Amino acid sequence: MFDAKDSVIILNKALIIFLLLLGVDKVGRPTGKELSAYLFGKRLRLLRESMGGINQSELGAMLGLKPYLVHRYEHGNNGNLPRPKTLKKIADFFGVSLEWLLSLADNLNEPLPVAPDHLAELKSRYYLTLALRCRSVPETKMPEAVEELERFTKLLVAWAKGKD
């Protein structure tokens, strides 16, 4: 018959088969079609967190998405990727390739393929936009006003450096 050791081995094998049927591996990661949505979500979260302090709602606003969508995307969105148009918008926004964003390679510990300066610029543009909204600048004038504020900020920084 079976001893305790055989029972444990059989139970482990049964558990692995059950998890694979559910679409997850032994450590709880998705497999199959859910894997691409899972890895996309992890990469999106890495990009968002690398901006330093931007929450999901703020990123949604920056991308023109409903606030809850960033949360859903970061958590695998029930195994579904965003629409191609949204994927392109996200890739363009962060300055990364779609290939990296959708890669099935589990290279999440490697450095991000985006310059830290670019992320800092995105964050500052977002806060400038928020400040202008508080001042009731019309949406049609927003890009123009953000550019003007950025030019002014660069002039102030250059002036301050010249004073040292």
N, C-alpha and C positions, 0 to 999 in steps of 0.2 A: 504494500500500500504506500501511501504518501506519508512522509514525515513532515515536521514543521518547516524545514528548510525548503522542501519541494512546494509546499503550499505558498510560501512567500514568493518563490520564483514564479509560480503560476499566476498569483495575484498581481505581481508586477507586470508581467506580460499582458495580462488582461487589461490592466489600467492603461498601459501604453497604447494598446489597440483601441480602447475606448476614447482616449484623448485624441488619437489620430482621426478617428471617425468624427469627433467633434470639431476637428480643424485646428487643434493646438498640439505642440510638441510636449516633451516631458517637463520642460521648465515653464510651461504656460504661454509660450509664444505661438502666434498663429502660423499656420502652414497654408500652402495652396494659394487661392485667390486672396485670402485675407492678409497674407504676408506683405504684399505690396502696399496695401492701405496702412498696415501697422508700421512699416518702415518709413513710409511717407510722413505719417504722423509724428514719428520720432524725430525725423529731420526737420519738420516744420517747428517743432518745439525747440530743438537746438538753435535754429535760426532766431526764433523769437526771444529766447533767453539770452542769446548772445548780444541782443540789442540793449541789455541791461535795464531791467525794470519794466519793460512793456508787458502788460497783461494781455490776456486773450481778447478781451473786448476792445482794447486800444488797437491791437493788430487788426482785428476785424474792421474797425473804423478806417484804418490806414489803407486797407485793401478794398474797402467798399463792400464788405460782407456783413451779414447779420452777426451780432456778437456771439451767438451760440455755435455758429458754424466752425469757428477756429477750435473751440473745445471739442466738437465732434470729430474734426479732422485729426486733431492731435491724439485722440483716443481710438483711431481706427475706423470711425464712421461705419460701424457694422460691416466692415470688410469692403466698403465701396470707396473708390477714389473720387475726388471732386471732378466736376466736368472739365473737359480739356481746356475750355476758355479760362476757367478759374485756375487750373494748374499753370497755364502760361502766365497769367497775371501774377501769381505767387513767385514763380521763377524769375520773371522780369523785375519784380519789386525788389527781391533780395539780390539780384545779379548772379544767380546760379543757373546752371543748365538744367533742362528738364531731365536729361539723362541722370544727373546726380540726384535730383529730387526724387526720381522714380526708381533708382537703382535697387536691385534686390541684394546687392552686396551689403553685408552687415559691417560697414566701415564707419560706424557711428562714433568711434573713439578717435578717428583721424581729424586733423584740423579742418575747419570749415573752408570751403572753396570760395570765400567771400572776404573782401578786405574789411578789417575792423573800422577803418575810416568811413567806408560806405555805410556800415550799420549805424555809426554815430551820426552821419549826415541824415539818414532816414529818420532817426529818432528826433533830431533837432527840427527837421521839416515838419514832423507831426506836431510837436509842441508849438511851433510857430503858427501852424494852422489852427490849433485849439485856441491860442491866444487871440488870433484874428476873429475867430467865431465869437468869442466873448465880447469883442468890440463891434459886433454886428456887421462885419465886412461881408458883402454879398458873395455867394459861391462863385459867381461868374468872374469876380475880381480876385478870388483867392490865390490862384497861381501867380498872378502878377504881384500881389501884395507879399507873398512868401519870398519871391525872388528879391524884391526891394528890401525886405528885412534882412535877408541873407547878405546882400551887398553891404548894407549898413553895418551889420555885425562884423564882417570881414574888415571894413574900414576902421571900426573901433579897435579890433584886435591889432591891426597893423599900427595904429596910432599908439596904443598902449605899449607895444613892443619897442617903438621908437623912443618912448619916454624913459625906458630903463637904462 
